[in-house]
Amino acid sequence: MKDALIFSLTTSKKLAEKVSKISQIPLGKSEVLRFSDGEIMARCLSNVKGKTCYIIQSTISPSTDSLFEVFIFVDSLKNAGAKEINLITPYYGYSRQDRVAQKGEPITAKIVANLLQSCGINQLISVDLHTQQIQGFFSIPVTNLETFELFGDYFVKRFKELGIKHEDVVVVSPDHGSANRGRDVSSIFNNASLAVIDKRRPAPNMSEVTNVVGDTKGKTCLIIDDIVDTGGTINNAVDALFKKGAKEVFVAATHAILSKDKLDPRIKEFVTTDTVEKDIKGATVLTVAELISKAILSE
């Protein structure tokens, strides 16, 4: 793409390099500094006058810092004369605060959307937004890239290697909110069935399984989710599936935050993506670089 540059800040450097290589869009130079009092300064070191700029930055922990890096860097690009500024957030932070669950709660995902628009981005590209309604918080174009084909293609090959027949596979949604995602993945397998786990959240970052809807006895179960944070939801789901007679359990999750607990050691294989750049022992990491590159080049 002529007259375009890709920039990374602090959270998605390796992914930005992969996207640059696939798309053949050069990497621009940036600098992010932190002063002794905690203030952040992010600036562009490349000539961007009249150019289309893509910032690749997952707004992961510390979420406030990674967001502020974006706000400040966008202003740097504007001041340097960039023609268009597009933000790629492989992981969109605060996405789980997308509704009022209890009286007095803010809709923080919408606040973040308003701030991003106010700072001057022209469009947003993200991967597996927690809920589709987040797109409605923006008045600028939003592209939500989905990973179900990425995971589906991987597990079709993986199960073939392991000699697992599709009719012996059950794709499991760890809650009702992930049912559509699970259904999309199950459609890739011939004769694979679908199960859903009923759960409730007594408090933030806590979940309790109340029931497993679907037949999982003697089956190879594949749990599909978008975010693994503390690991509580996945671990409870794994335990519930084994209690229901599951033969083995695989887990696929787009965003592996893994901020707290370890995953259940009975999980046969944990597969994730590089939307969150983190070393996870024993995990299989698929890249979303090609998905992002196609989204950029299709404009």
Secondary structure, 3 states (H helix, E strand, C coil): CCCEEEEECCCCHHHHHHHHHHHCCCECCEEEEECCCCCEEEEECCCCECCEEEEECCCCCCHHHHHHHHHHHHHHHHHCCECEEEEEECCCCCCCCCCCCCCCCCCHHHHHHHHHHHHCCCEEEEECCCCHHHHHHCCCCEEEECCHHHHHHHHHHHHHHHCCCHHHEEEEECCHHHHHHHHHHHCCCCCCEEEEEEEECCCCCCCEEEEEECCCCCCEEEEEEEEECCCHHHHHHHHHHHHCCCCEEEEEEEEECCCCCCCCCCEEEEEEECCCCCCCCCCEEECCHHHHHHHHHCC
